[in-house]
Structures are given as C-alpha cells and as structure tokens.
Amino acid sequence: AVSPRVYLLDAQGEDYEVLFVKKGELSFDVDVSKLVCGMNGALYLAEMNKTGARSALNPAGARYGTGYCDAQCPVLPFIDGVANIDSKGACCNEMDLWEANSLASTFTAHVCAQPGVFQCSGDECGSLGVCEKSGCAYNTWKLGNQSFYGPNTAPSSSNSNPTKFAVDTTRPFTVVTQFLTSDNPSPISFGVLNEVRRLYVQDGVVIQNAPVVDPYMPPGDSLRMSHCQASAALFDDLGGLTTTGRALDRGMVLAFSIWNDDKQFMNWLDAGKAGPCTYQEGDPEVIRKKRPDTSVTFSNIRWGEVGSTYSDGAAGSLGSK
C-alpha cells in the first residue's frame, strides 16, 4: 500500500497544532474529482504528542513528522520517540473526519482503551484488542442512500438519463463536522460528546447529511450512541463517543493522507454494500494504469464555534482559522 501523510504544524513550525473542537466544528474544502475507486483521500484527527515525541533520542520531532499513531496500531520504527525493536503497535484515539474518493465517503470515530500514545503487542493489536479498528462509521451509500454522493453526469446523445447527486464530486465542496454535547447535560454527563454531525456546502447551498435508510439501523443522519451501539459493539465497550469526547478534550493533531490498498483494494470504503465500485477496480495496479494522475486537494481548513466556519452563500467567508 501507498500512504503518504502530512500534518498541521503550529505557527512556529516546530510542534503540531493541537485542535480542541468539542462543542465546536471543523470545516475544509476538498476536491476529490481525481480520486478513483480504490483511492482514499483522508483528513483526520489523532491523539498524537504535540512535539512529535521530541527528545534527546529524537531531536527531529513534529517538524519532521515523527510521533505518529492511530487506532489501527501501526507497527512503526519508532513509538513516541523510542526505537520499536519489538515490532509493537503505536496506538491512539482517532477521529476520521473524511475518508473518501469520488464514488464513496465515510466519517468514523475510533476509540482506544488508553489515552494518548501507547503500545500494543500480540492480540492486543488485533480487531478485538485495545482499539476499535472498524469504528463507528457513517457511509451514506452503505446506510441505504445511493443518490446522495457521487459524480454528476451531463445529458448527452448516448445518455438520456444523467446522474445527479446531492453532493457532486466532479467539483469542489465544503465538508463541515460538528461535535455536539447534550442539550440538557446532567452534573454527571456535563460536556459529554453525544453526536458527531455532518453538513456539506456546495454552490453556496448547505446540504444536510443523508439520513439512514437501512431498516436494520436506527433512524438519524449523524453518529449517535444508538447508531454506534447498533453497528460497533467494541466501540461501545471502549466507551463510545464519551471516549472520543475525552480525546477531543485533551486535544488532537490534524493529519492528511492519500493512500491505496494492495490487500483489500479499499473495498470496505467503496465496493459491495459500501459503494458502487467493483471489487477489482481498487487494485493499485489498475489505478496506476488507468489513472496515474490521481490526487486530492484539501484547502481552507478552519475550526471554531458551531456555525462559525461556513457560509450558506448569503454572507461572506466565515471562520476562526
């Protein structure tokens, strides 16, 4: 697989920018028009050390992209700045704000059994281990709405029935993710994250997320406790959205990546029940031959209070960052 990553640094350029977005929102513009089946352009939060675990043994630090971790517990040469001689996994809480190509998209909360960066070994690193690898996800196609997200086609002499999606992936659009807490918090649950909500903006129009159509899933259009309990048992066992909220309280680092998968061909994202792609289209060899120019563009990233980072076209540009 190929998976280059970059991270958001702070104004001084030495440490990672640490984002605190609970009770707030994060927005960005994205162009996925050149991301074909099998590609994944991702923007996500990981509970990494802000310095990149800079130390006497690791003088490079965040400026050089060290200190990575996520809920898949990848085996890396270094974990939190220390040489990984025992092939352990580098684990931490992860919030995938965006994993997508032009045919399918998902946003997913992944939680772990411990805060911050920590190591796993053996079965701890597996699918039933210390992190919820599958996570609590929202993929509109998989949840039954197959006309919401995708590339619009124009009418032609050979195509009298053009495709029209609510979010047209042939053109850039804005993605908004909101992290909401209880409207009526009790002293025990005050500040607890209970919903991750998604909005889109295209052509100056705010587009509400597509609701669940799958009759076997609870109704709704966002990540909530009921949705996660129905789709991700281990996620709930590890504290669910409450754990995600605590990670957001501690602050998380923004990462960007573009990758493909030579083992599963990204089928979990865009094939079968997850999307319209065939099982073989995601083969990296096929991608390299048919679309060698595949790419994704993220821009205009901003975060702040709910409602502050996007516009419906009636006002000017908004945002705190």
Kinemage of the C-alpha trace (Angstrom):
@kinemage 1
@onewidth
@group {chain A} dominant
@subgroup {mainchain}
@vectorlist {calphas} color= white
{ca ala a 1} P 0.000 0.000 0.000
{ca val a 2} L 0.994 3.623 -0.505
{ca ser a 3} L 0.178 6.095 2.287
{ca pro a 4} L 1.999 9.432 2.394
{ca arg a 5} L 0.957 11.624 5.335
{ca val a 6} L 1.380 15.277 6.267
{ca tyr a 7} L 0.386 17.092 9.460
{ca leu a 8} L -0.680 20.569 10.510
{ca leu a 9} L 2.071 22.420 12.395
{ca asp a 10} L 1.570 25.382 14.712
{ca ala a 11} L 2.522 28.948 13.779
{ca gln a 12} L 6.125 28.461 14.928
{ca gly a 13} L 6.530 25.371 12.755
{ca glu a 14} L 8.134 23.250 15.473
{ca asp a 15} L 5.166 21.476 17.114
{ca tyr a 16} L 1.916 20.055 15.821
{ca glu a 17} L -1.113 22.329 16.043
{ca val a 18} L -3.351 20.813 18.721
{ca leu a 19} L -7.048 21.198 17.934
{ca phe a 20} L -9.798 21.432 20.547
{ca val a 21} L -13.072 21.088 18.643
{ca lys a 22} L -15.537 19.540 21.110
{ca lys a 23} L -18.667 21.733 21.260
{ca gly a 24} L -17.383 23.221 18.005
{ca glu a 25} L -16.822 22.341 14.374
{ca leu a 26} L -14.130 21.880 11.750
{ca ser a 27} L -14.603 22.660 8.060
{ca phe a 28} L -12.495 22.231 4.951
{ca asp a 29} L -12.840 22.422 1.198
{ca val a 30} L -11.990 19.330 -0.816
{ca asp a 31} L -11.646 18.318 -4.458
{ca val a 32} L -11.980 14.547 -4.895
{ca ser a 33} L -12.663 14.603 -8.638
{ca lys a 34} L -9.398 12.760 -9.411
{ca leu a 35} L -9.815 10.129 -6.696
{ca val a 36} L -10.990 6.937 -8.387
{ca cys a 37} L -12.236 3.641 -6.947
{ca gly a 38} L -9.693 2.207 -4.543
{ca met a 39} L -8.153 5.551 -3.573
{ca asn a 40} L -8.667 7.177 -0.175
{ca gly a 41} L -8.055 10.855 0.453
{ca ala a 42} L -8.238 11.202 4.235
{ca leu a 43} L -8.332 14.061 6.732
{ca tyr a 44} L -8.447 13.007 10.367
{ca leu a 45} L -7.560 13.698 13.985
{ca ala a 46} L -5.158 11.538 16.003
{ca glu a 47} L -4.244 11.877 19.678
{ca met a 48} L -0.530 12.367 18.971
{ca asn a 49} L 2.075 14.039 21.160
{ca lys a 50} L 2.220 17.722 20.145
{ca thr a 51} L 6.032 17.711 19.946
{ca gly a 52} L 6.170 14.520 17.903
{ca ala a 53} L 7.831 12.980 20.989
{ca arg a 54} L 10.846 15.251 20.575
{ca ser a 55} L 13.661 14.316 22.973
{ca ala a 56} L 17.419 13.832 23.178
{ca leu a 57} L 16.920 10.490 21.434
{ca asn a 58} L 14.504 12.001 18.889
{ca pro a 59} L 15.644 15.556 18.113
{ca ala a 60} L 13.610 15.639 14.890
{ca gly a 61} L 10.143 15.942 16.434
{ca ala a 62} L 6.970 17.238 14.858
{ca arg a 63} L 8.755 19.388 12.286
{ca tyr a 64} L 9.882 16.170 10.604
{ca gly a 65} L 6.630 14.261 11.098
{ca thr a 66} L 7.574 11.945 13.963
{ca gly a 67} L 5.342 10.520 16.693
{ca tyr a 68} L 2.554 9.083 14.547
{ca cys a 69} L -0.130 6.813 15.978
{ca asp a 70} L -3.716 5.853 15.196
{ca ala a 71} L -6.390 3.330 16.159
{ca gln a 72} L -5.071 0.754 13.667
{ca cys a 73} L -1.959 0.500 15.887
{ca pro a 74} L 0.559 0.544 13.010
{ca val a 75} L 3.983 -1.012 13.521
{ca leu a 76} L 6.448 1.865 13.080
{ca pro a 77} L 10.241 2.174 13.503
{ca phe a 78} L 9.683 4.464 16.500
{ca ile a 79} L 6.820 4.790 19.005
{ca asp a 80} L 6.560 8.064 20.886
{ca gly a 81} L 10.202 8.775 20.084
{ca val a 82} L 11.600 5.400 21.233
{ca ala a 83} L 13.024 2.753 18.874
{ca asn a 84} L 10.469 -0.015 18.315
{ca ile a 85} L 12.732 -3.073 18.461
{ca asp a 86} L 9.896 -5.471 19.411
{ca ser a 87} L 7.562 -4.643 16.480
{ca lys a 88} L 4.847 -3.279 18.733
{ca gly a 89} L 1.899 -1.220 17.529
{ca ala a 90} L 1.577 2.548 18.000
{ca cys a 91} L -1.971 3.129 19.245
{ca cys a 92} L -4.089 6.200 19.974
{ca asn a 93} L -7.614 7.526 19.623
{ca glu a 94} L -8.562 8.592 16.101
{ca met a 95} L -11.418 10.578 14.572
{ca asp a 96} L -11.658 10.161 10.807
{ca leu a 97} L -13.378 13.318 9.616
{ca trp a 98} L -13.076 12.273 5.997
{ca glu a 99} L -12.121 9.108 4.130
{ca ala a 100} L -13.297 9.309 0.549
{ca asn a 101} L -12.872 9.211 -3.179
{ca ser a 102} L -15.227 10.497 -5.877
{ca leu a 103} L -17.555 7.486 -5.514
{ca ala a 104} L -17.890 6.943 -1.767
{ca ser a 105} L -17.174 8.601 1.572
{ca thr a 106} L -17.319 7.879 5.275
{ca phe a 107} L -16.582 9.532 8.615
{ca thr a 108} L -15.657 7.318 11.534
{ca ala a 109} L -14.882 7.533 15.247
{ca his a 110} L -12.249 5.068 16.538
{ca val a 111} L -11.559 4.695 20.258
{ca cys a 112} L -8.838 3.046 22.315
{ca ala a 113} L -8.566 1.679 25.843
{ca gln a 114} L -5.977 4.255 26.953
{ca pro a 115} L -5.436 7.988 26.444
{ca gly a 116} L -2.545 9.386 24.439
{ca val a 117} L 0.063 7.318 22.604
{ca phe a 118} L 0.630 3.771 23.863
{ca gln a 119} L 1.976 0.427 22.659
{ca cys a 120} L 0.271 -2.863 21.927
{ca ser a 121} L 1.589 -6.351 21.239
{ca gly a 122} L 0.127 -9.665 20.120
{ca asp a 123} L -3.646 -9.996 20.355
{ca glu a 124} L -3.869 -6.513 21.879
{ca cys a 125} L -3.195 -5.141 18.395
{ca gly a 126} L -5.949 -7.214 16.776
{ca ser a 127} L -9.516 -6.418 15.792
{ca leu a 128} L -10.761 -7.269 19.302
{ca gly a 129} L -7.854 -5.634 21.081
{ca val a 130} L -7.134 -2.289 22.705
{ca cys a 131} L -8.547 -0.132 19.891
{ca glu a 132} L -11.755 -0.289 17.860
{ca lys a 133} L -10.297 -0.678 14.367
{ca ser a 134} L -13.566 -0.738 12.433
{ca gly a 135} L -15.021 2.122 14.442
{ca cys a 136} L -18.445 3.705 14.427
{ca ala a 137} L -18.880 4.859 10.830
{ca tyr a 138} L -21.333 6.790 8.677
{ca asn a 139} L -21.273 5.902 4.973
{ca thr a 140} L -24.406 7.182 3.221
{ca trp a 141} L -24.284 4.524 0.482
{ca lys a 142} L -23.886 1.692 2.977
{ca leu a 143} L -26.750 3.100 5.049
{ca gly a 144} L -29.097 2.911 2.072
{ca asn a 145} L -28.900 6.281 0.314
{ca gln a 146} L -27.291 5.695 -3.085
{ca ser a 147} L -28.215 9.010 -4.703
{ca phe a 148} L -26.562 11.391 -2.246
{ca tyr a 149} L -22.815 11.434 -3.021
{ca gly a 150} L -21.067 10.892 -6.334
{ca pro a 151} L -20.075 12.311 -9.735
{ca asn a 152} L -22.855 14.005 -11.676
{ca thr a 153} L -23.023 13.257 -15.394
{ca ala a 154} L -24.362 15.599 -18.062
{ca pro a 155} L -27.041 14.588 -20.573
{ca ser a 156} L -25.766 13.526 -23.975
{ca ser a 157} L -26.912 11.756 -27.117
{ca ser a 158} L -25.804 8.456 -25.591
{ca asn a 159} L -27.040 9.223 -22.066
{ca ser a 160} L -30.601 10.474 -21.768
{ca asn a 161} L -30.703 9.798 -18.010
{ca pro a 162} L -27.865 11.813 -16.450
{ca thr a 163} L -26.889 11.073 -12.864
{ca lys a 164} L -27.469 13.843 -10.338
{ca phe a 165} L -26.232 13.509 -6.767
{ca ala a 166} L -26.927 15.906 -3.890
{ca val a 167} L -23.154 16.323 -3.459
{ca asp a 168} L -21.468 16.435 -6.874
{ca thr a 169} L -17.929 15.088 -6.601
{ca thr a 170} L -16.841 16.377 -10.012
{ca arg a 171} L -16.483 19.805 -8.363
{ca pro a 172} L -15.049 21.074 -5.041
{ca phe a 173} L -17.303 21.319 -1.988
{ca thr a 174} L -17.071 22.103 1.724
{ca val a 175} L -17.253 19.454 4.446
{ca val a 176} L -18.390 20.506 7.940
{ca thr a 177} L -18.095 18.248 11.000
{ca gln a 178} L -19.731 19.334 14.260
{ca phe a 179} L -19.022 17.829 17.695
{ca leu a 180} L -22.123 18.317 19.814
{ca thr a 181} L -22.769 17.694 23.502
{ca ser a 182} L -26.049 17.063 25.318
{ca asp a 183} L -28.593 19.889 25.149
{ca asn a 184} L -29.553 19.255 28.769
{ca pro a 185} L -26.441 17.915 30.489
{ca ser a 186} L -26.727 16.496 33.976
{ca pro a 187} L -23.923 17.052 36.517
{ca ile a 188} L -22.658 13.572 35.631
{ca ser a 189} L -22.790 13.924 31.841
{ca phe a 190} L -21.887 17.606 31.530
{ca gly a 191} L -19.846 18.148 28.403
{ca val a 192} L -20.133 14.539 27.208
{ca leu a 193} L -19.951 14.213 23.427
{ca asn a 194} L -23.189 12.681 22.193
{ca glu a 195} L -23.272 13.463 18.471
{ca val a 196} L -20.930 13.965 15.520
{ca arg a 197} L -22.879 15.793 12.819
{ca arg a 198} L -22.052 16.275 9.137
{ca leu a 199} L -23.012 19.065 6.715
{ca tyr a 200} L -21.889 19.903 3.190
{ca val a 201} L -21.822 23.201 1.309
{ca gln a 202} L -21.721 23.397 -2.491
{ca asp a 203} L -22.598 26.327 -4.756
{ca gly a 204} L -23.404 28.356 -1.641
{ca val a 205} L -26.080 25.877 -0.535
{ca val a 206} L -25.926 23.987 2.778
{ca ile a 207} L -26.686 20.299 2.210
{ca gln a 208} L -27.863 18.267 5.190
{ca asn a 209} L -26.366 14.808 5.535
{ca ala a 210} L -28.389 11.961 4.026
{ca pro a 211} L -30.485 10.124 6.629
{ca val a 212} L -30.250 6.404 7.343
{ca val a 213} L -32.467 4.346 5.026
{ca asp a 214} L -31.310 0.885 6.143
{ca pro a 215} L -34.264 -0.618 8.082
{ca tyr a 216} L -31.887 -2.538 10.337
{ca met a 217} L -30.233 0.639 11.641
{ca pro a 218} L -31.691 3.303 13.972
{ca pro a 219} L -33.015 6.392 12.147
{ca gly a 220} L -30.872 9.515 12.046
{ca asp a 221} L -28.283 11.359 9.991
{ca ser a 222} L -25.271 11.509 12.330
{ca leu a 223} L -23.070 9.483 14.653
{ca arg a 224} L -25.011 8.979 17.882
{ca met a 225} L -24.906 6.438 20.687
{ca ser a 226} L -27.793 4.435 19.177
{ca his a 227} L -26.081 4.299 15.770
{ca cys a 228} L -22.786 3.167 17.279
{ca gln a 229} L -24.385 0.555 19.532
{ca ala a 230} L -26.109 -0.984 16.505
{ca ser a 231} L -23.002 -1.103 14.325
{ca ala a 232} L -19.896 -1.313 16.519
{ca ala a 233} L -20.081 -3.386 19.719
{ca leu a 234} L -16.411 -2.998 20.695
{ca phe a 235} L -16.666 0.760 20.159
{ca asp a 236} L -19.348 0.896 22.837
{ca asp a 237} L -17.344 -1.418 25.131
{ca leu a 238} L -14.398 1.012 24.966
{ca gly a 239} L -16.536 3.967 25.997
{ca gly a 240} L -18.017 5.015 22.665
{ca leu a 241} L -18.469 8.689 21.900
{ca thr a 242} L -17.653 9.530 25.522
{ca thr a 243} L -14.109 8.280 24.898
{ca thr a 244} L -13.946 10.243 21.646
{ca gly a 245} L -15.059 13.345 23.533
{ca arg a 246} L -12.361 12.918 26.166
{ca ala a 247} L -9.719 12.646 23.450
{ca leu a 248} L -11.076 15.857 21.925
{ca asp a 249} L -10.844 17.478 25.377
{ca arg a 250} L -7.152 16.579 25.548
{ca gly a 251} L -6.592 17.886 22.033
{ca met a 252} L -5.791 16.082 18.785
{ca val a 253} L -3.474 16.568 15.812
{ca leu a 254} L -4.749 17.039 12.246
{ca ala a 255} L -3.338 14.621 9.658
{ca phe a 256} L -3.830 14.312 5.898
{ca ser a 257} L -3.139 11.297 3.712
{ca ile a 258} L -3.769 9.764 0.316
{ca trp a 259} L -3.460 6.020 0.003
{ca asn a 260} L -4.458 2.807 -1.712
{ca asp a 261} L -4.528 -0.777 -0.538
{ca asp a 262} L -2.862 -3.716 -2.302
{ca lys a 263} L -4.546 -6.255 0.000
{ca gln a 264} L -8.218 -5.287 0.315
{ca phe a 265} L -8.322 -2.832 -2.643
{ca met a 266} L -10.213 -0.376 -0.386
{ca asn a 267} L -13.373 -2.475 -0.820
{ca trp a 268} L -14.502 -1.574 2.716
{ca leu a 269} L -14.866 2.049 1.560
{ca asp a 270} L -16.373 1.890 -1.923
{ca ala a 271} L -17.366 -1.632 -3.053
{ca gly a 272} L -20.115 -4.131 -2.265
{ca lys a 273} L -22.508 -2.664 0.303
{ca ala a 274} L -20.184 0.312 0.850
{ca gly a 275} L -20.264 1.836 -2.637
{ca pro a 276} L -20.659 1.424 -6.410
{ca cys a 277} L -17.122 0.258 -7.240
{ca thr a 278} L -16.334 -3.306 -8.301
{ca tyr a 279} L -14.124 -5.465 -6.106
{ca gln a 280} L -11.208 -5.306 -8.577
{ca glu a 281} L -11.268 -1.606 -9.506
{ca gly a 282} L -9.349 -0.724 -6.372
{ca asp a 283} L -6.314 -2.818 -7.294
{ca pro a 284} L -3.371 -0.360 -7.158
{ca glu a 285} L -2.031 -1.864 -10.402
{ca val a 286} L -5.316 -0.985 -12.122
{ca ile a 287} L -5.245 2.525 -10.651
{ca arg a 288} L -1.686 3.171 -11.817
{ca lys a 289} L -2.539 2.103 -15.367
{ca lys a 290} L -5.898 3.868 -15.713
{ca arg a 291} L -5.438 6.971 -13.527
{ca pro a 292} L -1.768 7.734 -12.783
{ca asp a 293} L -2.669 11.370 -12.016
{ca thr a 294} L -4.943 10.519 -9.081
{ca ser a 295} L -4.850 13.213 -6.384
{ca val a 296} L -6.839 15.050 -3.717
{ca thr a 297} L -6.784 18.728 -2.750
{ca phe a 298} L -7.658 19.940 0.764
{ca ser a 299} L -7.877 23.687 1.389
{ca asn a 300} L -9.418 26.453 3.507
{ca ile a 301} L -9.269 24.493 6.765
{ca arg a 302} L -10.884 26.283 9.688
{ca trp a 303} L -12.341 25.495 13.096
{ca gly a 304} L -14.320 27.339 15.735
{ca glu a 305} L -17.741 27.552 17.366
{ca val a 306} L -20.693 25.721 15.829
{ca gly a 307} L -21.902 27.645 12.798
{ca ser a 308} L -18.824 29.878 12.566
{ca thr a 309} L -16.755 28.125 9.905
{ca tyr a 310} L -19.014 28.009 6.860
{ca ser a 311} L -21.442 30.195 4.956
{ca asp a 312} L -24.661 29.450 3.091
{ca gly a 313} L -23.747 31.977 0.427
{ca ala a 314} L -25.817 34.784 1.914
{ca ala a 315} L -22.815 36.145 3.838
{ca gly a 316} L -19.090 36.383 3.352
{ca ser a 317} L -16.438 33.874 4.287
{ca leu a 318} L -16.542 32.827 7.942
{ca gly a 319} L -14.112 31.060 10.229
{ca ser a 320} L -11.591 31.348 13.018
{ca lys a 321} L -8.718 29.617 11.238
